[in-house]
Amino acid sequence: MNQDIDHYISSVDKYLKHIPKAERTDIIKELESYIEDLQKNEGISADEVLRQLTPPKQLALEFLEKSVSKSNSFGIEKIRKLFSLYILIGMTNVFVHPILSILSFSLLICSVMSVIMGAIKSIGFLLGFDIPYIKIEVGAYSLHPLLVFPTSIFLGVLLFLIGYFLLKLEIKYAQAVSKKRKGNVYSSFKY
């Protein structure tokens, strides 16, 4: 094989170092066989093969994802594979998705609840009821019950806009991550 292809295969092997040696060897043999078939049967040059191949890190990530998902047992090996997967993905993906999702959802719920609670407080005041648990306080200052509703509308709109922005950001981030993985030559490659 070509020196560049050997470097590519060794790079994939390096990224797969945390999975069991037997499984890693099988993956590398399949990859070598796939590249050899492309060169011999399809008549593709080594340079063209390298252009068509997925980057080593991304390919290793896909193999790790498949390896983790097909493993039904929970043990040290699965923990090692998950750890390797998180290292390859980058810890930002582990934190960004959950944080953006939880924040956007929570802020959207709070925006609706803010307006509802403000309306309950103001209506309660107009009907002669005091609802002490619903109030807007800043330090020692507490808003008059009639001012709670308009303030809660303002806060609700503000929370909604922030939550909506975070939701759109999460969607764009998810699309960017999935777009990065699309167009992969190995999407049907089985090992």
MIDOSE-1310 file (N, C-alpha, C; in nm, 2 decimals, decimal comma, always signed):
residues 191
mnqd	+0,08/-0,12/+0,00/+0,00/+0,00/+0,00/+0,09/+0,13/+0,00; +0,03/+0,23/-0,03/+0,09/+0,36/-0,04/+0,12/+0,41/+0,11; +0,23/+0,49/+0,12/+0,27/+0,54/+0,25/+0,16/+0,63/+0,31; +0,09/+0,71/+0,23/-0,01/+0,80/+0,28/-0,13/+0,72/+0,33
idhy	-0,16/+0,61/+0,26/-0,27/+0,52/+0,31/-0,23/+0,45/+0,44; -0,10/+0,41/+0,45/-0,06/+0,35/+0,57/-0,07/+0,45/+0,69; -0,03/+0,57/+0,66/-0,04/+0,68/+0,76/-0,19/+0,70/+0,80; -0,28/+0,70/+0,70/-0,42/+0,71/+0,73/-0,47/+0,60/+0,82
issv	-0,43/+0,47/+0,79/-0,48/+0,36/+0,86/-0,42/+0,36/+1,01; -0,29/+0,40/+1,02/-0,23/+0,41/+1,15/-0,30/+0,52/+1,23; -0,34/+0,62/+1,17/-0,41/+0,73/+1,24/-0,55/+0,68/+1,29; -0,62/+0,60/+1,21/-0,75/+0,55/+1,26/-0,72/+0,45/+1,37
dkyl	-0,61/+0,37/+1,36/-0,58/+0,28/+1,47/-0,54/+0,35/+1,60; -0,48/+0,46/+1,59/-0,44/+0,54/+1,70/-0,57/+0,60/+1,77; -0,66/+0,64/+1,70/-0,79/+0,69/+1,76/-0,87/+0,58/+1,82; -0,85/+0,46/+1,78/-0,92/+0,34/+1,83/-0,85/+0,27/+1,94
khip	-0,75/+0,33/+2,00/-0,66/+0,26/+2,09/-0,73/+0,22/+2,22; -0,84/+0,28/+2,25/-0,91/+0,24/+2,38/-1,01/+0,13/+2,37; -1,03/+0,07/+2,25/-1,12/-0,04/+2,23/-1,03/-0,17/+2,23; -1,09/-0,28/+2,26/-1,01/-0,41/+2,27/-0,93/-0,43/+2,14
kaer	-0,81/-0,49/+2,16/-0,72/-0,51/+2,05/-0,78/-0,60/+1,94; -0,85/-0,70/+1,98/-0,91/-0,79/+1,88/-1,01/-0,72/+1,79; -1,09/-0,64/+1,85/-1,19/-0,56/+1,78/-1,12/-0,45/+1,69; -1,02/-0,39/+1,75/-0,95/-0,29/+1,67/-0,88/-0,35/+1,55
tdii	-0,82/-0,47/+1,57/-0,75/-0,54/+1,46/-0,85/-0,58/+1,35; -0,97/-0,62/+1,39/-1,07/-0,65/+1,29/-1,11/-0,53/+1,21; -1,13/-0,42/+1,28/-1,17/-0,29/+1,21/-1,06/-0,25/+1,11; -0,93/-0,26/+1,15/-0,82/-0,22/+1,06/-0,81/-0,31/+0,94
kele	-0,83/-0,44/+0,97/-0,83/-0,54/+0,85/-0,94/-0,51/+0,75; -1,06/-0,48/+0,81/-1,17/-0,45/+0,72/-1,14/-0,32/+0,64; -1,09/-0,22/+0,71/-1,05/-0,10/+0,64/-0,95/-0,12/+0,53; -0,85/-0,19/+0,56/-0,74/-0,22/+0,46/-0,80/-0,30/+0,34
syie	-0,89/-0,39/+0,37/-0,96/-0,47/+0,27/-1,04/-0,38/+0,18; -1,11/-0,29/+0,24/-1,20/-0,19/+0,17/-1,12/-0,10/+0,08; -1,01/-0,05/+0,13/-0,92/+0,03/+0,05/-0,86/-0,05/-0,07; -0,82/-0,17/-0,04/-0,76/-0,25/-0,14/-0,86/-0,28/-0,25
dlqk	-0,98/-0,31/-0,21/-1,09/-0,33/-0,31/-1,11/-0,21/-0,40; -1,11/-0,09/-0,33/-1,13/+0,03/-0,41/-1,02/+0,05/-0,52; -0,90/+0,02/-0,47/-0,79/+0,03/-0,57/-0,78/-0,07/-0,68; -0,81/-0,20/-0,64/-0,80/-0,30/-0,74/-0,93/-0,31/-0,83
negi	-1,04/-0,33/-0,76/-1,17/-0,35/-0,84/-1,22/-0,22/-0,91; -1,21/-0,11/-0,84/-1,26/+0,01/-0,89/-1,16/+0,09/-0,98; -1,03/+0,05/-0,96/-0,92/+0,12/-1,03/-0,90/+0,26/-0,99; -0,92/+0,29/-0,86/-0,90/+0,42/-0,81/-0,76/+0,43/-0,75
sade	-0,70/+0,55/-0,78/-0,56/+0,57/-0,74/-0,56/+0,59/-0,58; -0,44/+0,58/-0,53/-0,42/+0,60/-0,38/-0,47/+0,74/-0,34; -0,43/+0,84/-0,42/-0,47/+0,98/-0,39/-0,62/+1,00/-0,39; -0,68/+0,94/-0,49/-0,83/+0,95/-0,50/-0,90/+0,88/-0,38
vlrq	-0,84/+0,76/-0,34/-0,90/+0,69/-0,23/-0,89/+0,78/-0,10; -0,78/+0,84/-0,08/-0,76/+0,93/+0,03/-0,86/+1,04/+0,03; -0,88/+1,10/-0,09/-0,98/+1,21/-0,10/-1,12/+1,16/-0,06; -1,15/+1,04/-0,09/-1,29/+0,98/-0,07/-1,31/+0,94/+0,08
ltpp	-1,20/+0,91/+0,14/-1,21/+0,85/+0,28/-1,25/+0,96/+0,38; -1,32/+0,92/+0,48/-1,36/+1,01/+0,59/-1,23/+1,04/+0,67; -1,22/+1,16/+0,73/-1,10/+1,18/+0,81/-1,09/+1,08/+0,92; -0,97/+1,04/+0,96/-0,94/+0,93/+1,05/-1,02/+0,95/+1,18
kqla	-1,02/+1,07/+1,24/-1,08/+1,09/+1,37/-1,23/+1,06/+1,36; -1,29/+1,11/+1,25/-1,44/+1,10/+1,23/-1,47/+0,95/+1,20; -1,39/+0,88/+1,13/-1,41/+0,74/+1,10/-1,40/+0,66/+1,23; -1,30/+0,69/+1,31/-1,28/+0,62/+1,44/-1,40/+0,65/+1,53
lefl	-1,45/+0,77/+1,53/-1,57/+0,80/+1,60/-1,69/+0,72/+1,56; -1,71/+0,70/+1,43/-1,82/+0,62/+1,39/-1,80/+0,47/+1,43; -1,68/+0,42/+1,42/-1,66/+0,28/+1,47/-1,69/+0,27/+1,62; -1,64/+0,37/+1,70/-1,67/+0,37/+1,84/-1,81/+0,38/+1,87
eksv	-1,89/+0,46/+1,80/-2,03/+0,47/+1,82/-2,10/+0,34/+1,79; -2,06/+0,27/+1,68/-2,12/+0,14/+1,65/-2,08/+0,04/+1,76; -1,96/+0,04/+1,80/-1,91/-0,05/+1,90/-1,98/-0,04/+2,03; -2,00/+0,09/+2,07/-2,07/+0,11/+2,20/-2,22/+0,08/+2,19
sksn	-2,28/+0,11/+2,08/-2,43/+0,08/+2,06/-2,46/-0,07/+2,05; -2,36/-0,15/+1,99/-2,39/-0,29/+1,97/-2,36/-0,37/+2,10; -2,29/-0,31/+2,19/-2,25/-0,38/+2,32/-2,37/-0,37/+2,41; -2,43/-0,49/+2,45/-2,55/-0,49/+2,54/-2,51/-0,49/+2,68
sfgi	-2,40/-0,54/+2,72/-2,36/-0,55/+2,86/-2,30/-0,42/+2,91; -2,30/-0,41/+3,04/-2,24/-0,29/+3,10/-2,12/-0,34/+3,18; -2,01/-0,29/+3,15/-1,89/-0,33/+3,23/-1,77/-0,24/+3,20; -1,66/-0,28/+3,24/-1,54/-0,20/+3,22/-1,51/-0,17/+3,07
ekir	-1,53/-0,27/+2,98/-1,51/-0,24/+2,84/-1,60/-0,13/+2,78; -1,73/-0,14/+2,82/-1,82/-0,04/+2,77/-1,78/+0,10/+2,83; -1,74/+0,11/+2,95/-1,70/+0,23/+3,01/-1,57/+0,29/+2,94; -1,48/+0,20/+2,90/-1,36/+0,24/+2,83/-1,40/+0,29/+2,69
klfs	-1,50/+0,22/+2,62/-1,54/+0,27/+2,49/-1,61/+0,40/+2,50; -1,70/+0,42/+2,60/-1,77/+0,55/+2,62/-1,67/+0,66/+2,65; -1,57/+0,63/+2,73/-1,47/+0,73/+2,76/-1,39/+0,77/+2,63; -1,36/+0,67/+2,55/-1,29/+0,70/+2,42/-1,38/+0,79/+2,33
lyil	-1,51/+0,75/+2,33/-1,60/+0,82/+2,25/-1,61/+0,97/+2,29; -1,62/+0,99/+2,42/-1,63/+1,13/+2,47/-1,51/+1,21/+2,44; -1,39/+1,14/+2,45/-1,27/+1,21/+2,42/-1,26/+1,25/+2,27; -1,31/+1,16/+2,18/-1,31/+1,19/+2,04/-1,41/+1,29/+2,00
igmt	-1,53/+1,28/+2,06/-1,63/+1,38/+2,03/-1,59/+1,52/+2,08; -1,52/+1,52/+2,19/-1,49/+1,64/+2,26/-1,59/+1,66/+2,37; -1,54/+1,70/+2,48/-1,63/+1,72/+2,60/-1,73/+1,83/+2,58; -1,71/+1,91/+2,48/-1,81/+2,02/+2,46/-1,94/+1,96/+2,42
nvfv	-1,94/+1,86/+2,33/-2,07/+1,80/+2,29/-2,14/+1,73/+2,41; -2,07/+1,68/+2,50/-2,13/+1,62/+2,62/-2,20/+1,72/+2,70; -2,15/+1,85/+2,71/-2,21/+1,95/+2,79/-2,30/+2,04/+2,71; -2,27/+2,07/+2,59/-2,34/+2,18/+2,51/-2,49/+2,13/+2,49
hpil	-2,51/+2,01/+2,44/-2,65/+1,97/+2,41/-2,74/+1,97/+2,53; -2,70/+1,91/+2,64/-2,79/+1,91/+2,76/-2,81/+2,04/+2,81; -2,71/+2,12/+2,82/-2,72/+2,26/+2,88/-2,81/+2,34/+2,80; -2,79/+2,35/+2,67/-2,88/+2,43/+2,58/-3,02/+2,38/+2,58
sils	-3,04/+2,25/+2,58/-3,17/+2,19/+2,58/-3,25/+2,22/+2,71; -3,18/+2,20/+2,82/-3,25/+2,22/+2,95/-3,28/+2,37/+2,97; -3,18/+2,45/+2,94/-3,20/+2,60/+2,96/-3,31/+2,65/+2,87; -3,31/+2,62/+2,75/-3,42/+2,67/+2,66/-3,55/+2,62/+2,70
fsll	-3,57/+2,49/+2,73/-3,70/+2,44/+2,78/-3,74/+2,51/+2,91; -3,65/+2,52/+3,00/-3,68/+2,58/+3,13/-3,72/+2,73/+3,12; -3,65/+2,80/+3,03/-3,68/+2,94/+3,02/-3,82/+2,96/+2,94; -3,85/+2,87/+2,85/-3,98/+2,88/+2,78/-4,09/+2,85/+2,88
icsv	-4,07/+2,75/+2,97/-4,18/+2,72/+3,07/-4,19/+2,84/+3,17; -4,08/+2,89/+3,21/-4,08/+3,00/+3,31/-4,14/+3,13/+3,25; -4,13/+3,15/+3,12/-4,19/+3,27/+3,06/-4,34/+3,26/+3,06; -4,40/+3,14/+3,04/-4,54/+3,12/+3,05/-4,59/+3,13/+3,19
msvi	-4,51/+3,06/+3,28/-4,55/+3,06/+3,43/-4,54/+3,20/+3,49; -4,45/+3,28/+3,44/-4,44/+3,42/+3,49/-4,56/+3,50/+3,47; -4,61/+3,49/+3,34/-4,73/+3,57/+3,31/-4,85/+3,51/+3,38; -4,87/+3,38/+3,39/-4,98/+3,32/+3,47/-4,98/+3,36/+3,61
mgai	-4,86/+3,35/+3,68/-4,85/+3,39/+3,82/-4,88/+3,54/+3,84; -4,83/+3,62/+3,75/-4,85/+3,77/+3,76/-5,00/+3,80/+3,75; -5,07/+3,73/+3,66/-5,22/+3,74/+3,64/-5,29/+3,70/+3,77; -5,25/+3,58/+3,83/-5,31/+3,53/+3,95/-5,29/+3,63/+4,06
ksig	-5,17/+3,69/+4,08/-5,15/+3,78/+4,19/-5,23/+3,91/+4,17; -5,24/+3,96/+4,05/-5,32/+4,09/+4,03/-5,47/+4,06/+4,04; -5,52/+3,95/+3,99/-5,66/+3,92/+4,00/-5,69/+3,89/+4,15; -5,61/+3,82/+4,22/-5,63/+3,80/+4,36/-5,63/+3,93/+4,44
fllg	-5,55/+4,03/+4,41/-5,55/+4,15/+4,48/-5,68/+4,23/+4,45; -5,73/+4,23/+4,32/-5,85/+4,29/+4,28/-5,97/+4,23/+4,35; -5,97/+4,10/+4,38/-6,08/+4,03/+4,45/-6,06/+4,03/+4,60; -5,96/+4,09/+4,65/-5,94/+4,10/+4,79/-5,86/+3,99/+4,86
fdip	-5,79/+3,91/+4,78/-5,71/+3,80/+4,83/-5,56/+3,84/+4,83; -5,49/+3,80/+4,93/-5,35/+3,82/+4,93/-5,28/+3,69/+4,91; -5,21/+3,67/+4,80/-5,13/+3,55/+4,77/-4,98/+3,58/+4,80; -4,94/+3,55/+4,92/-4,80/+3,59/+4,96/-4,69/+3,52/+4,89
yiki	-4,72/+3,41/+4,83/-4,61/+3,33/+4,77/-4,58/+3,38/+4,63; -4,67/+3,46/+4,57/-4,64/+3,51/+4,44/-4,61/+3,66/+4,45; -4,49/+3,69/+4,43/-4,44/+3,83/+4,44/-4,32/+3,85/+4,36; -4,29/+3,98/+4,33/-4,16/+4,01/+4,27/-4,09/+4,10/+4,36
evga	-3,98/+4,06/+4,41/-3,90/+4,13/+4,50/-3,76/+4,16/+4,45; -3,71/+4,28/+4,48/-3,57/+4,31/+4,45/-3,51/+4,36/+4,58; -3,43/+4,28/+4,64/-3,38/+4,32/+4,77/-3,50/+4,32/+4,87; -3,51/+4,43/+4,94/-3,62/+4,45/+5,04/-3,74/+4,51/+4,97
yslh	-3,73/+4,56/+4,85/-3,84/+4,62/+4,78/-3,93/+4,52/+4,71; -4,06/+4,53/+4,74/-4,16/+4,44/+4,68/-4,26/+4,52/+4,60; -4,28/+4,47/+4,48/-4,37/+4,54/+4,39/-4,52/+4,54/+4,44; -4,59/+4,64/+4,41/-4,73/+4,65/+4,44/-4,80/+4,54/+4,36
pllv	-4,90/+4,47/+4,41/-4,97/+4,36/+4,34/-5,02/+4,40/+4,20; -5,06/+4,52/+4,18/-5,11/+4,56/+4,05/-5,00/+4,58/+3,95; -4,88/+4,61/+4,00/-4,77/+4,62/+3,91/-4,70/+4,48/+3,88; -4,74/+4,38/+3,95/-4,68/+4,25/+3,93/-4,72/+4,20/+3,79
fpts	-4,84/+4,21/+3,75/-4,88/+4,16/+3,62/-4,81/+4,22/+3,50; -4,80/+4,36/+3,49/-4,73/+4,41/+3,38/-4,58/+4,37/+3,38; -4,53/+4,37/+3,50/-4,38/+4,33/+3,52/-4,36/+4,19/+3,48; -4,46/+4,10/+3,51/-4,45/+3,96/+3,48/-4,46/+3,94/+3,33
iflg	-4,54/+4,02/+3,26/-4,55/+4,02/+3,12/-4,41/+4,05/+3,05; -4,35/+4,16/+3,10/-4,22/+4,20/+3,06/-4,12/+4,09/+3,08; -4,12/+4,03/+3,20/-4,02/+3,93/+3,23/-4,05/+3,80/+3,15; -4,18/+3,77/+3,13/-4,22/+3,66/+3,05/-4,17/+3,67/+2,91
vllf	-4,19/+3,79/+2,85/-4,14/+3,81/+2,71/-3,99/+3,80/+2,70; -3,92/+3,85/+2,80/-3,77/+3,85/+2,81/-3,73/+3,70/+2,82; -3,79/+3,63/+2,91/-3,75/+3,49/+2,93/-3,78/+3,41/+2,80; -3,89/+3,43/+2,74/-3,93/+3,36/+2,62/-3,83/+3,39/+2,51
ligy	-3,79/+3,52/+2,49/-3,69/+3,55/+2,39/-3,56/+3,48/+2,41; -3,51/+3,48/+2,53/-3,39/+3,41/+2,57/-3,40/+3,26/+2,54; -3,51/+3,20/+2,59/-3,53/+3,06/+2,57/-3,54/+3,02/+2,42; -3,61/+3,11/+2,35/-3,63/+3,08/+2,20/-3,49/+3,09/+2,13
fllk	-3,41/+3,19/+2,17/-3,28/+3,21/+2,11/-3,19/+3,08/+2,14; -3,20/+3,03/+2,27/-3,12/+2,92/+2,31/-3,17/+2,79/+2,23; -3,30/+2,78/+2,21/-3,35/+2,67/+2,14/-3,30/+2,67/+1,99; -3,31/+2,79/+1,93/-3,26/+2,80/+1,79/-3,11/+2,77/+1,79
leik	-3,03/+2,82/+1,89/-2,89/+2,79/+1,90/-2,87/+2,64/+1,91; -2,95/+2,57/+1,99/-2,93/+2,42/+2,00/-2,96/+2,35/+1,87; -3,06/+2,40/+1,80/-3,10/+2,34/+1,67/-2,98/+2,36/+1,57; -2,93/+2,48/+1,56/-2,82/+2,51/+1,47/-2,70/+2,43/+1,51
yaqa	-2,67/+2,41/+1,64/-2,56/+2,33/+1,68/-2,57/+2,19/+1,65; -2,69/+2,13/+1,67/-2,72/+1,99/+1,63/-2,71/+1,97/+1,48; -2,75/+2,07/+1,40/-2,74/+2,06/+1,26/-2,60/+2,06/+1,21; -2,52/+2,15/+1,28/-2,38/+2,16/+1,24/-2,30/+2,03/+1,27
vskk	-2,34/+1,97/+1,39/-2,27/+1,84/+1,43/-2,31/+1,73/+1,33; -2,44/+1,73/+1,30/-2,49/+1,62/+1,21/-2,44/+1,64/+1,06; -2,43/+1,77/+1,02/-2,38/+1,80/+0,89/-2,23/+1,76/+0,88; -2,16/+1,77/+0,98/-2,02/+1,73/+0,99/-2,00/+1,58/+0,96
rkgn	-2,10/+1,51/+1,00/-2,10/+1,36/+0,99/-2,16/+1,31/+0,86; -2,23/+1,40/+0,79/-2,30/+1,35/+0,66/-2,19/+1,34/+0,55; -2,23/+1,27/+0,45/-2,15/+1,25/+0,33/-2,03/+1,16/+0,36; -2,05/+1,07/+0,45/-1,95/+0,98/+0,49/-1,95/+0,86/+0,40
vyss	-1,83/+0,82/+0,34/-1,82/+0,70/+0,26/-1,85/+0,58/+0,33; -1,83/+0,58/+0,46/-1,84/+0,46/+0,54/-1,98/+0,44/+0,61; -2,08/+0,52/+0,57/-2,21/+0,51/+0,63/-2,27/+0,37/+0,62; -2,23/+0,30/+0,51/-2,28/+0,16/+0,50/-2,17/+0,06/+0,52
fky	-2,06/+0,10/+0,56/-1,94/+0,02/+0,59/-1,97/-0,06/+0,72; -1,97/-0,19/+0,71/-1,99/-0,28/+0,83/-1,86/-0,35/+0,86; -1,84/-0,37/+0,99/-1,72/-0,45/+1,03/-1,77/-0,56/+1,12
